[in-house]
Amino acid sequence: MKKQIYLLTMFIMIHCGHVISAATWKIFLYADSSDNLSDMIIKNITDIIRGKPNDTVDFMIQLHAYYMTGLRYRVTAQGLAFIEEIQLSDDNQQNFINGAQWAFANNSADYTMLIISNHGWGILDPQWNEQAQEWQVHEGGLSNNCMIEKSSLSLMNEQHNQHKGFLFTAKPRSYLANPKLFEGLSYITTHILNNKLDIIAFDTCMGDMLEIGYGVAPYADYLVGSQSCSLPDGFAYQGIIEALNHQHVPRDIAKAMVQAFDSYYKQHDKSGIYTHAALDLSQIYTVCKALNTIIDNLLTMPEFASAMLKACNNSPRFCLWPMYTDGVAWAKNVQYQLTLLPQPDAINTLHSALQNFYQSAAQLVVAQCGGHSTLGLAHGFAIYLPNGTIDDSYYTTSFAQESQWVTFLEFIQHI
């Protein structure tokens, strides 16, 4: 309702010949740099200061930098202002909510953005292996090998040795699991903002997944993130501030964030592994419905099992994530494999479903970019496609429980 009133006011004032004030933004960067990212958060904050947010941009930062200490700042055109030091608890979800309560208190901005910056795994929730001293899922642990395809050239790149995700801390050894993240967003949007976030952005690896979008869609209008690795310094914050200073609406800001990311990574990611996209979350359920229709059709054709398995095996695997692929690339592989079958009419049964999926995916992806190594492989969002056992944590996700995808994964397992 707030946004509708604001847009109506703009219309009336323009047509009455009055000067209107620019749209205002409240940005909250919630960052944890305690796990080998302290150098990079210094760069990030410095880049935000260099961007000089104008008086329409209220930029708040809460940082977990060391021990159990949280540091709070505000960035303005005059520079960085230290606000206060707080003591964090062992409850990551409550820390997240408390940070938002502080940053968005008495919010009167026209638009809001939440940026989450840290390490992680996308939709999966790993377990800490004390003996191996690493986070692990069924597919194994984090590696510094960046692979475009599982069976192709392994690209070693020192820039990618520190990967980002969802709020992992070194001490205590914990993180904000996906269900807790979504619960926290529910509380923030219901009890603090009384409205959806305009943009949620993951300055992380693997924030741009269909499953993540599905989980945050009730709480945000747009999602910005990567479907593969990010450099340890993550977002191009100077470019983001420049966009905000020009008073764009959320859709334009989301596009500009992708453009800024692309410009920065073209210069700094020589391996060309990067991907980045902005998603219009109002389209997420249409995409999921279209995907369900494809699965329903595939599962009624057991004679196509071999083709389905080949399609999965040939789907691109990005960076260090052998358990994730691109959603559209997977569908195109299915389409291609069916055309190779002896029955020339085999693809006709699925043609309409596949075309509907492509069209809905195009509506979901507002903007997308990628490096030279991901060209033609990344189309805007990732999806979970394990090579073996389905990770236990995946079954707890709302996407797995409410879509046909996990049924398809279980079918593939038994071929």
Number of C-alpha atoms within 10 A of each C-alpha: 6 11 11 9 10 12 12 10 12 18 12 12 13 11 8 9 8 10 9 12 8 14 18 21 25 19 23 23 23 22 25 25 23 21 18 17 20 16 11 16 22 13 14 18 18 16 18 24 21 15 22 19 23 19 13 19 23 19 23 24 22 24 21 23 19 16 13 15 14 20 18 19 19 18 22 20 15 10 15 18 12 12 13 10 13 14 11 18 13 13 11 20 21 15 18 22 19 15 24 25 16 15 25 20 11 10 15 13 15 17 20 24 21 23 20 22 27 28 26 24 23 27 27 24 23 20 14 15 12 8 6 9 9 14 17 17 20 17 15 12 17 17 14 16 16 25 21 24 21 20 11 10 10 14 16 14 15 11 16 22 17 21 26 30 22 27 26 24 23 14 12 11 11 15 23 21 21 22 17 15 20 20 16 22 26 18 16 23 17 13 11 19 18 11 16 22 23 20 26 28 23 25 28 31 32 32 32 28 26 25 24 23 28 20 22 22 23 16 24 25 20 28 29 27 31 31 30 33 26 28 23 22 22 25 27 21 23 21 21 22 24 20 21 25 20 13 17 17 16 19 17 14 22 27 21 21 26 27 20 19 25 23 13 17 25 15 9 12 18 14 18 17 25 28 32 30 28 29 31 22 25 17 20 22 17 18 23 22 16 22 24 19 18 24 19 17 13 18 16 9 11 13 10 16 16 14 20 25 16 13 20 20 18 18 23 25 26 28 27 24 27 20 21 24 28 24 25 23 22 22 21 14 19 25 20 14 19 21 15 12 14 8 9 10 12 16 18 13 13 20 14 13 18 22 14 19 24 18 13 20 25 17 18 23 22 21 23 21 22 26 19 16 18 22 14 11 22 27 23 29 31 27 22 25 23 20 17 14 12 19 17 13 18 18 13 14 19 15 20 16 13 12 16 19 21 19 15 17 18 13 15 18 14 8 10
